[in-house]
Structure formats: structure tokens, C-alpha cells
């Protein structure tokens, strides 16, 4: 599904958003389309949709320099895994120590026990909880092609965040908002879509009693 959304530092761009909960099937690669980016021209980033599931809260950050409200994310370090980068950046930008949240969401990733890639595209039925990336955002500019991997995470909203965790030049204010309020607070449409996707997955897990004990 092609959507036109507002992103940081640019007016608008077109992005492909896959929302399996709203689509009958999940398409694989678009036929005939190939994009090559060599290492000096792309950057990998990771972020989280961090929830306090019991209190129905979402962790957001407000950039005090731009007044934008965002999901926490940042650039991956050399040798760092994508999920570790997502949790580290969340901690640095908010002061909250999040952990990955296993959810039974559709994914094309194969399990360790099976190499049957067809099973990953059969739908939501029978899926077991996992902590793979739940979404990918791609943003292109004159400087670099940016690929952002998003992970579902959880943290305690009533915990006291650690102080002085932000890097030099960062000026973020963390806040917990309700699931519903997150759609009003977030500045960019792609952040809204990713957040709602994870929130919907949590709601589905509650209905089917597949949400793990946190």
C-alpha cells in the first residue's frame, strides 16, 4: 500500500507500508524493482514502539529543538544488532530501560526449526510470539538512504527514568501517553502507523490470550 506521509526534515515522501492485520496477504518483493545502496550511502537505524501494556501507555519523545513528537530511535553502532540498537537508543533518549515485547505478528522470517518460507506468509493463524522487527521505514535524502527497523518493546511507565542518558546535542523530553492519544501526539504519519500496528497486535493478543507475562 502506497501512502504519502510527512517525515522529519522533508515535506512529504511516498513510502510502502505493509499492515498485515489489514491485508489478506503480505506481498513479498515488488517484481522488477531493485535498489542498490553501497555502504557510504546508507545508514541503518533502529527504534521502538515501547508500551506499558497493563496501563495502556506508549512511550514518546518530544524534540525540544523542533517541537516534533516522535518514537525513540537512532543509528546503529558498528557490530551492534538491530534490536540491541533499538533498546539502547530508547534508553539514551528517554532514560527508560525497555525490553523486547514478544508478539504473535505476521512475519516473513523463518523459525530456527523450519526453513519453510511459505509458512511465514500463510496468515496470522498459528503464529507464535516473536521479537523480530515489526516494520521498516525507508527515507531517502541527498545525504543518505536511511533504513529504520522498528521493534515492539515494553517498559514500566511508573518507573523513575535514569537521568543524563542523552548524547551531546540531544534535547528530548520523554512522556507516556495513552494508546489513543499517541495518534494525536505523534507528528509524522509513519510513526503513527507503526505505533498503531503494535497497539493493534497487543489488543489482538489480549483477545486471543497470547500476550506473554511481562
C-alpha positions, -999 to 999 in steps of 0.1 A, spaced: 0 0 0 15 33 -11 9 63 13 21 98 13 34 109 47 53 137 64 87 129 77 115 147 96 134 173 76 113 169 45 78 179 34 65 146 21 76 113 7 60 82 -6 65 50 15 53 14 12 36 4 44 27 -32 50 0 -37 76 -7 -74 76 -36 -70 100 -55 -51 73 -44 -70 43 -55 -105 32 -19 -114 22 16 -100 26 33 -94 -7 70 -102 -10 94 -81 -31 78 -59 -57 86 -76 -91 111 -58 -113 122 -33 -87 158 -33 -74 176 -6 -54 214 -8 -47 230 14 -20 267 10 -12 279 14 24 289 51 22 254 60 10 231 43 35 226 42 73 208 17 95 188 29 124 165 12 149 137 23 171 109 10 194 72 12 200 76 9 238 44 1 256 33 -2 292 7 -29 283 -11 -30 316 -16 7 318 -22 11 280 6 37 276 30 45 248 65 60 253 71 90 231 98 117 229 94 154 222 123 171 204 126 204 222 146 219 193 118 212 167 87 206 188 82 173 170 68 143 189 84 110 178 91 74 186 125 69 200 151 57 175 187 62 164 216 50 144 231 15 149 267 12 161 292 -10 143 289 -46 154 256 -39 172 225 -59 164 194 -41 153 173 -50 183 201 -40 207 204 -7 189 167 -1 193 167 -7 230 199 13 235 186 43 216 153 41 235 172 42 268 195 70 257 167 92 245 142 85 273 160 72 303 137 41 304 151 6 302 129 -12 277 129 -49 268 116 -65 236 79 -74 237 72 -108 220 40 -106 199 23 -130 176 25 -109 145 28 -119 108 64 -121 96 83 -135 67 112 -145 90 117 -183 93 119 -201 126 151 -219 138 133 -252 135 120 -247 99 132 -233 67 97 -234 51 94 -198 40 59 -204 27 46 -209 63 55 -173 72 30 -159 46 1 -181 54 -15 -156 77 -19 -149 114 -34 -183 125 -9 -204 145 17 -177 148 39 -179 179 51 -147 197 84 -134 184 107 -103 187 115 -97 150 113 -62 136 76 -53 131 82 -26 105 108 -9 83 108 27 72 130 39 43 138 75 39 160 90 11 177 124 10 207 139 -7 228 128 22 220 91 26 194 64 23 181 57 58 166 24 68 148 23 101 139 -11 118 111 -9 144 107 -33 173 79 -38 198 91 -32 234 78 -28 269 88 -8 299 72 3 332 57 38 329 57 43 367 94 37 370 118 66 376 138 72 344 176 74 346 190 109 343 216 123 319 213 95 294 211 116 263 240 122 239 256 155 233 234 177 212 202 158 220 173 176 237 144 152 242 116 151 267 101 117 273 64 112 281 39 84 284 6 88 266 -25 66 262 -28 43 233 -55 66 218 -36 98 225 -5 86 207 -22 91 173 -29 127 182 6 134 196 29 119 171 40 143 144 47 120 115 23 97 98 47 68 95 53 69 133 15 68 138 12 38 115 39 18 132 26 27 167 -10 17 158 2 -16 143 19 -26 175 -11 -14 196 -35 -34 174 -12 -65 179 -14 -61 216 -52 -58 215 -53 -90 194 -31 -108 218 -54 -99 247 -84 -112 227 -67 -145 220 -48 -148 253 -14 -149 236 2 -120 253 32 -132 273 35 -124 310 56 -92 314 
